[in-house]
Amino acid sequence: LRGHADGVHSVALSRDGTLLASASADNTIKLWDLTSGRERTLSGHTDQVQSVAFSPDGQVLASASRDHTIRLWDLAGGREPRTLTGHASIVESVAFSPDGKMLASGAAEGAVKLWDVASGIPLATLTVDRDAHGLQPAVTSVAFSPDGKALAAGGTGNSLTLWDVASRGQPRTLSRRDYTADEVWVSSVAFSADSKTLASGNESGDDTIKLWDVASGRQLRTLSGHRNWVYAVAFAPDGKALASGSLDNTIKLWDVSSGRELRTLSGHTAAVAAVVF
């Protein structure tokens, strides 16, 4: 699928598998009909689009941008998109709750905002804890657990944080590293379908994926094999396999239970920034 004039930062697949959305550094989103191959361009952001996500019913597409805004695009009714403002910096990631009623957005100021999708009203602001030096990690990725009970955020300083969605209280910090000259990032987070396992991809540092037990916060295993930064992770629907995309230009498929690498998919000539089942 060709058409963007610059790099593709994020992709999302509609639940029925008919539409693919792509977010690009050319400031646009493209919607691809996977049956016909036709494309539609959504324009309006004034800077690079970092992330896209479909609502569970496929009626709304959310997009996050470096222009500090989120847009909600009405895919069925054709109404003008709604713009959500409130972040003070680049909005890096968006994710819908499983019931489609809430949207989470993560931004470079270190905040995760929860929004009411129907009204566009902000519901809460969740802040990642500062590190030992008092520095605020940026949030680069967010994800709801499929059961809707947990919200995960990955960010700079190797920060990985979990909130209870109902209480929105004190977060659990699963991973944290003080800032150094060579910063490490958690670039992608994803929950397994049963909500019991969380995967995190390290954009820099050790080039690995880590699997975590959500209930206890314990690290289960480390998946090693990529030769450069890991940008993206995604679980298969049955939870048995995990896909990862990397700056080494490859996609790897992993067996979740054993951590064994199943195969490497090659062919891209640049970094793989997004993967989706």
N, C-alpha and C positions, 0 to 999 in steps of 0.2 A: 504494500500500500504506500504509494508515493504522493506527495502533494505539499507537505510542509516545507517552508523555506528556511528552517533552522532545526536545531536538535529537538528531539521528542523527549520530554521529561517524565511523562506518566501516561499509562493507558488503563482503561477500565472497560469491562465487558458487562453488558446488560444481563440480567438474570436469565432471560430467555435465549441468550446467545445470538441474537440477531444484530445487535449494534455494538460497535467498538468505538470508544471515545479516546482521543489522543490530545494531550496538552503539549504545547510547543513553546520554544524560545522565540518563535515568530509572533508571539502575543495572541495566537488564535487557538481555538479548539476545533478539531475536526470530528465529525460523526460519520462513521463508515458503515454502510449497509453490507453485512457480510454475505448476504445472498446475491445481491446484484452488483456489489462493488462500488455503488454510487457513494459520493461523499457530499457532505454539507459542512460549510464553515461557519462557526460561531465567532463573531468578532465583537469587541467591546472593551476588553482589558487593554490597559495602556502600557503594560510591561509584560515580561515573560510569564507564561502560565506554568505553574509548578506541579499542580495536581488536579485530577478529576475523579469524580465518584458518582455512580448511578444510585438513585434511591432504590430501595428494594422492589417497588412496583414499576420501576423503569420510566416513571412519568417526569422525573426531575433529574437534571444533571447539575452537580455542584462543581465549581472550579475555584482554585486558589491561585493567587498571582503575586508577583513581586510589586504590584501597584498597591499592596496593603489591603486589598479587598477580596471578598468572596462573591461569586455570582451564582444565582440559582436560575437555571434555564428550564422553562416550561416546554417539554418536548412534545406534549400531546396537544395542548391548547394553542400554542403559538404566541402566548402573551410575551410582552417584553420581560427580559430577565430582571430579577430583583437583585440589588446590590447590598451586601451586608458589610458594614464598616464598623470599626472598633479596634482592630489591631493597629499597633504603632509601627509595624515593620513588615517585612516580607512574610506572606502567608505561605507556608511550605507544604501543608498537607491538609486534606479534608477526608472525612469518613462519616457515613450515615449510621445511625443506630439500626439494629435489626428490624425494628417496627417502623422505621422511616420517619419518626416524629422528631428526632433530634439530629443535629449535625455537629460534629466536633471539628475544630480547626486548630492547627498548631502553627505557631509563628516564631520568628527569630528573636522576639523579645522575651522568649521563655515562657509564654502563656499558651494554655489551651482554652479555647472558648467553646461553650455549648450553646447552640442556637435552637429556638423553636422553629421548625421548618415551615409550619403553616403561616406564622405571623412574621417571621424574620427577627423576632425579638431575642436578644441575648439572655440566656438563662443563668449562666454562671461563668466565672473565670477561674481556672485552675492553674496554679503556678508551680513549676518544677523547682525543687529546693536548690538553693545556691550551693556551690562547692566549698571546699575548706578554705579557699582564698576569698570567698564572698562574691565570686563571679557567677553570673546567671547563665546557665546553659540555654542555648537556642533549641526549640523544638522543631525537628525535621520530619517526623512521621507520627501519625496517630492511627489507631485502630480500635473499634469496639469488638468485644468478644461476641460470638454468635448468639449466646444466651442473653446478651444485653446487660450483664451484671458488671463487667469490667471494662475499663478504658486504659489502653497502653499508649505511652508516648516515648519515642526515642529522640535523642538529640546529641548535641555537642558534649564534649567531656565524657563520652562513652556513657551518657546518662540513659537509663531505662527505668521508667516510672509506671506504676499501676495505681489507678484509682477505683474505688467502689462507686459505681455510677449512681446508685440510690442515695448514698450518704454524702458523696462528694467531699469527704473529709480528708484527713491527713493521708497523703500518698505513701505507697510503699516504694522504696528505691531498690531495684534489683541490681543495678550496676552503676558505677560512678568512678570516674578517674579525674583527678585534679588536672586543670589545664597545664599543658606544657607547650614547648615550641612546636612539637608535632602533635596537633590535636587529633583526637580520635572521635569518630561520629558513629552513632547508630542511625543508619540511613533508612531502614525499613523495619517495620514490625508487622507480624501477622499471627492471628490465632488459628488453631486447629478447629475443625467443625464442631467438636465436642466441648470447646472452650477450655480444655484442660491444659493445653500446651501453647506456649508463646514462642515464636521464632524471632530472632533479631539479627539483622545483617549489619556488619561493621564496614562503614565506608572507608575507613583507614585504620591502621593499627596492625591487626594480625590477619586480615583478609579471610575471616572465618564467619560462619553462622553459628549462633548459640541457641539451644533449645532450653526452655525454662518450664518448670512446673508452676502453673498459675496459683494453685492453692497454697503452696508452701513458699514460693519464691526461690526454690532451689534450682540451680543449674543442672540440667539433665545430661547434656553432652555438647561437644563442640564438633562441628562439621568442617573439616579442612580439606582443601584441594584446589581452590581458586588461587591464581597466581597474582591477583591484584585486588583492589577494593571491591567489596560486595555492595552493590547498590540496591538490590531488590530481593524480596523473598515472598513466596506465596504457597499456601498449602493446597494440595489436591482436595476435591470435595469429600473424599472418603478419609482424609487425614493420614493416609499411609505414605504419601510421597510429598516432598517439598521441592519447589523449584527456586533457583537463585540466579540472578543476573549480575554480571561483574564487569569491571573495567578491563578484564582480560579478554573481552569480546565474546565470552561464552555464556551459555546457560547450562547449569548442572541440575540434574535430578537426583534426589537423595531418598533413601529408605529411612523413614522417621524412626522406626523402632530400633534399628541397629546403628544408624548414622552412616551406613555404607553408601558410597557414591554409586548410583545406578548407571548413569551415562552422562556424557557431555555432548551438548548440541552446539555445533560450530557453524559459522556462516556469516555472522555480522562482522562488519569491518571497523566497528567502533564500539564503545562501551555499551553494554546492555543496561539501560536505566530503569526498566520496568518489566515485570513478568506477571501474568495472570492466568489462572485456570478457568 
